[in-house]
Amino acid sequence: MTNAMNDEQFEDLKQFVANTVSQSETRVRDDLGTQLAAGFAGVGDAIETLGKHIDERTDPQDVRLDDHEQRLTHLEHKAA
């Protein structure tokens, strides 16, 4: 009995290793995709909430600026 592999056994071993590596790579890729999706899931909502807060804070200034513009226009008409 000999411990040396013949060509057929060697090819079988290469195919087994290739399949094992391929399956592991696919599993890692899928797991990474799932983790990334979970990690970024709330980012869109956070940005939307931030935008709403900015709008809430700037709306009063917009109203004041519009009011100043109307007052200036009114004064310009009086002066003309």
Secondary structure as GFF3:
##gff-version 3
##sequence-region A 1 80
A	DSSP	alpha_helix	7	39	.	.	.	ID=ss1
A	DSSP	alpha_helix	43	79	.	.	.	ID=ss2
###
